[in-house]
Each structure stands twice: as structure tokens, then as C-alpha cells.
Amino acid sequence: QVQLVESGGGLVQPGGSLRLSCGASGVPFDEYHASWYRQAPGKERELVAFITNTGDSARTVDSVKGRFTISRDNDKDTVSLQMNSLKPEDTAVYYCQIQGITSGYTIWGRGTQVNVSS
């Protein structure tokens, strides 16, 4: 069964840190690029960070650049998002997504809630 399961969300104060993790099962994980998206209330889902299937290239969007870091461990079939210096505007549901490097087949996780508030 193909599955992505996110974890690590929660409530944190502004300036704090969280680490999100996403575990994959049922797929050859190293044949999939991976991304983190987020969706804030009343807004569209947006890309936050992307990493290639091998992990040799990664990027983050401007709004989180220098604060968030995406990484992956293909031995453990996981992709992570380290979030530092969190701001209230980072509050959202964060989703893990993987996409086949040849098939383009896309799989989404169910999301994990991140709340940044004092």
C-alpha cells in the first residue's frame, strides 16, 4: 500500500523551531522527487521546498529561504523539513508530496498542522 505519513507538527512560539518528517511506504522512494507544501486558512496550497530524488539538489521558496531546510534519507525512506525562526505567517497545514522522476505519478500525505503563536 502506497502511503505518506507526516509527523512533527504542533504549536510553537514565534522564533521557535519544528522539524517535520514524512515517511514513505510502498514505493521505491529513491525514484521520487520530494516536496513540502503548505496551506494556510483561506489560501491556496503553495510549494515550500523541493528536493531531487537523489538529494543532490534542493531549493526553498523566498518566504522561507534561510529559515527552512529540506533533506531526505533514502535509506530510511524519509524526507524532512527543518523549520527555524518560525513566524505566525508560517501557520498552515504542511503536506508532504512525492513525484515519480519518470512517471510523474504524484502522491500526497494527509498533512500535519503547524501553529506559530504566542
Kinemage of the C-alpha trace (Angstrom):
@kinemage 1
@onewidth
@group {chain A} dominant
@subgroup {mainchain}
@vectorlist {calphas} color= white
{ca gln a 1} P 0.000 0.000 0.000
{ca val a 2} L 1.379 3.366 -1.053
{ca gln a 3} L 1.426 5.774 1.839
{ca leu a 4} L 2.999 9.008 3.043
{ca val a 5} L 2.726 9.882 6.716
{ca glu a 6} L 3.769 13.252 8.085
{ca ser a 7} L 4.676 13.957 11.697
{ca gly a 8} L 6.242 16.664 13.825
{ca gly a 9} L 3.663 19.416 13.641
{ca gly a 10} L 2.397 21.295 16.647
{ca leu a 11} L 2.227 24.616 18.433
{ca val a 12} L 5.367 26.731 18.722
{ca gln a 13} L 6.099 30.305 19.715
{ca pro a 14} L 7.401 32.825 17.195
{ca gly a 15} L 11.124 32.377 16.767
{ca gly a 16} L 10.925 28.713 17.647
{ca ser a 17} L 11.735 25.605 15.628
{ca leu a 18} L 10.000 22.462 14.466
{ca arg a 19} L 11.136 19.510 12.420
{ca leu a 20} L 8.609 17.820 10.171
{ca ser a 21} L 9.171 14.302 8.914
{ca cys a 22} L 7.462 12.298 6.207
{ca gly a 23} L 7.791 8.546 5.921
{ca ala a 24} L 7.050 6.755 2.677
{ca ser a 25} L 5.994 3.161 2.177
{ca gly a 26} L 5.010 1.072 -0.809
{ca val a 27} L 7.138 2.977 -3.322
{ca pro a 28} L 10.767 2.960 -4.461
{ca phe a 29} L 11.462 6.181 -2.607
{ca asp a 30} L 14.709 6.954 -4.415
{ca glu a 31} L 12.796 7.150 -7.692
{ca tyr a 32} L 10.711 10.065 -6.455
{ca his a 33} L 11.451 13.746 -6.060
{ca ala a 34} L 10.003 15.123 -2.810
{ca ser a 35} L 8.418 18.399 -1.798
{ca trp a 36} L 6.782 20.100 1.128
{ca tyr a 37} L 3.721 22.245 0.533
{ca arg a 38} L 1.606 24.237 2.946
{ca gln a 39} L -1.908 25.599 3.013
{ca ala a 40} L -2.961 28.374 5.331
{ca pro a 41} L -6.637 29.032 6.131
{ca gly a 42} L -8.352 30.724 3.223
{ca lys a 43} L -5.319 30.425 0.967
{ca glu a 44} L -4.235 28.122 -1.798
{ca arg a 45} L -1.726 25.353 -1.245
{ca glu a 46} L 1.788 26.568 -2.002
{ca leu a 47} L 5.160 24.952 -2.550
{ca val a 48} L 7.613 25.467 0.302
{ca ala a 49} L 10.600 23.287 -0.553
{ca phe a 50} L 11.760 20.725 -3.106
{ca ile a 51} L 14.495 18.113 -3.198
{ca thr a 52} L 15.532 15.806 -6.010
{ca asn a 53} L 15.287 12.025 -5.741
{ca thr a 54} L 18.989 11.704 -5.005
{ca gly a 55} L 19.089 14.686 -2.671
{ca asp a 56} L 21.806 16.370 -4.708
{ca ser a 57} L 19.731 19.460 -5.328
{ca ala a 58} L 17.210 21.290 -3.167
{ca arg a 59} L 15.526 24.636 -3.077
{ca thr a 60} L 13.155 26.640 -0.910
{ca val a 61} L 10.801 29.465 -1.758
{ca asp a 62} L 11.825 33.026 -0.952
{ca ser a 63} L 9.448 33.386 2.001
{ca val a 64} L 11.255 30.637 3.948
{ca lys a 65} L 14.742 30.894 2.498
{ca gly a 66} L 17.403 30.856 5.188
{ca arg a 67} L 14.919 29.554 7.762
{ca phe a 68} L 13.703 26.216 6.367
{ca thr a 69} L 15.831 23.316 5.142
{ca ile a 70} L 14.610 20.237 3.292
{ca ser a 71} L 16.537 16.971 3.468
{ca arg a 72} L 15.987 13.293 2.801
{ca asp a 73} L 17.293 9.910 3.850
{ca asn a 74} L 16.791 7.348 1.097
{ca asp a 75} L 17.930 4.546 3.383
{ca lys a 76} L 15.024 5.314 5.711
{ca asp a 77} L 12.567 6.480 3.013
{ca thr a 78} L 12.019 9.782 4.755
{ca val a 79} L 12.015 13.451 3.845
{ca ser a 80} L 12.261 16.158 6.482
{ca leu a 81} L 11.698 19.866 6.788
{ca gln a 82} L 13.665 21.712 9.458
{ca met a 83} L 11.897 24.962 10.267
{ca asn a 84} L 13.713 27.624 12.275
{ca ser a 85} L 12.854 31.199 13.223
{ca leu a 86} L 9.177 30.444 12.757
{ca lys a 87} L 6.761 33.289 12.208
{ca pro a 88} L 2.986 33.496 12.711
{ca glu a 89} L 2.590 33.590 8.934
{ca asp a 90} L 4.106 30.105 8.764
{ca thr a 91} L 0.946 28.760 10.385
{ca ala a 92} L -0.565 26.215 7.982
{ca val a 93} L -1.169 22.576 7.299
{ca tyr a 94} L 2.044 21.171 5.864
{ca tyr a 95} L 1.869 18.419 3.265
{ca cys a 96} L 4.495 16.030 2.028
{ca gln a 97} L 4.398 15.189 -1.678
{ca ile a 98} L 6.475 12.874 -3.835
{ca gln a 99} L 6.550 12.667 -7.624
{ca gly a 100} L 7.982 9.898 -9.798
{ca ile a 101} L 11.028 11.036 -11.724
{ca thr a 102} L 9.885 9.274 -14.903
{ca ser a 103} L 6.179 8.564 -14.414
{ca gly a 104} L 5.266 11.890 -12.870
{ca tyr a 105} L 2.948 9.940 -10.558
{ca thr a 106} L 2.180 12.119 -7.554
{ca ile a 107} L 1.394 11.032 -4.012
{ca trp a 108} L 0.301 13.288 -1.161
{ca gly a 109} L 0.356 12.854 2.558
{ca arg a 110} L -2.588 13.845 4.726
{ca gly a 111} L -0.833 16.822 6.273
{ca thr a 112} L 0.323 17.977 9.674
{ca gln a 113} L -0.769 21.190 11.382
{ca val a 114} L 1.789 23.809 12.363
{ca asn a 115} L 0.669 26.701 14.548
{ca val a 116} L 3.018 29.574 15.333
{ca ser a 117} L 1.583 31.717 18.069
{ca ser a 118} L 2.484 33.319 21.365
